[in-house]
Structures are given as structure tokens and as C-alpha cells.
Amino acid sequence: MPGTLYLVATPIGNFEDMTLRALDVLRTADLVVYEERREGERLLRHFQIQKPVETLNEHNEAAASFNILRHLKEGKTIALVSDCGTPVFSDPGQLLVRKAIEQKVKIVPVPGASSLMPALTVSGFSIDQFLFYGWLSPKKERRRAELRQLMNERRTIVLMDTPYRLIPLMRDLAETFGSTRNICVAYNLTMPDEQMFHGSAEQLHKELSARELKGEFVVVIESRAREKNGASRR
């Protein structure tokens, strides 16, 4: 009988956000699969967990998925974690999940810390409907073209990117959106230096460039409906 694949959410920065259920799964799993060895070892070491481990990332996803499925077909319990947050969501692992579904393997999500929902709730924007666009292109011209297309999006928009692209992204947002929309940048969520920045793209580009910030972030762009209807409709 096939084993069980657990998709275990881990803290996005603050280890105190680890859930009791996630710890129990990691302690009882036959094998822990993480994205990058350094981050995975740091997590397990912090919670004093010793387990056989394997890696699954963008460089070995196909081969690693094949090996993990073999373990699952042997009846083993496997916990998949990403570097932080929820595995598979904007992280490698979709191929493994699809193959596990095809082969009737039981998959159990173990929810936990997230950067998406905290950023949305702290933005102050309407979030009854929103678009998670995720990562823009790393290439400047294509990224700007994507942002120009997003200017027609009426819903609240959520963007993410790597720490070293925070300032370039804010520059491109300032050049495309200008002062037409309010923006929230949720910076280093759950960490000691966590900060929330609110303002127009132009304002935030100036402020964040002056601070030379470089950390994890989520950008939330207010809906176009707000732009058209005015502050009284918030």
C-alpha cells in the first residue's frame, strides 16, 4: 500500500510560527524532502529532528520526484518542505504532486505560516477579490511590459520577487503606475525588522531606495476600482 505525502508549511522567518502538527509530521516521517540542503538542515537542527533527507528543487525536480515516488510506493511516509512557507506554492513540487495524484498516493496538506495572507490583510485594500500574479520577469523590458498590462487589472494585485529586485521593481512600478494607485510593501514579515510601507509607487520607490533595503517582501497594489471610485468607497 502506498505511503503518504505530507506538504508541510514551515515558518517564513520566525521559527515560533512552526505549528505543533508540522513538528509531529516531521518527527514521524520516514523521510524529509527539502528544497535546499542548507535551509532544510537549519530547520531540522533548530527543532532537534534527525531524519533521512533528500532534496527536490528546480535543478533536480524530475529525478527527485521519481525517487520520492518510489519511496511512497514502498509505503513510506514523506514530508515535503520548502525553504520557507508552503511547499509547491511558487516553489518546486508540482510535478511530484501531479504524479502522486496519478498514482493514487494520499496527499495531506499541513498548513502554516504564509506571507501572502498577512500582506493582504495588512495592506488595508479590498481583498474580497485579488490576483496573485507572483513573480514578474527578471528581464527589465519584459517586466515593465507585464506591469503595463497589469494596469488594466481591476482587482487587488499581489507580486513577489527576490530580495535583490525590490528596488528595481519599485522603480518599474513608479514608472508605470506613478501615483495612480496605493501600494503596500510588506517587508521581512515575522522577522525582528518587519516593516509595512504604504504609499504610491513613486513615494515608495524614493523611500525604499534611500533605505537601501534588501530582504524578503510582498507587494500589494490596490485595486483599480479604488482608483476610479475614490477614497469614500474603501
Secondary structure, 3 states (H helix, E strand, C coil): CCCEEEEECECCCCHHHCCHHHHHHHHHCCEEEECCHHHHHHHHHHCCCCCCEEECCCCCHHHHHHHHHHHHHCCCCEEECCCCECCCCCCCCHHHHHHHHHCCCEEEEECCCCCHHHHHHHHCCCCCCEEEEEECCCCHHHHHHHHHHHCCCCCEEEEECCHHHHHHHHHHHHHHHCCCCEEEEEECCCCCCCEEEEEEHHHHHHHHHHHCCCCCEEEEECCHHHHHHCHHHC
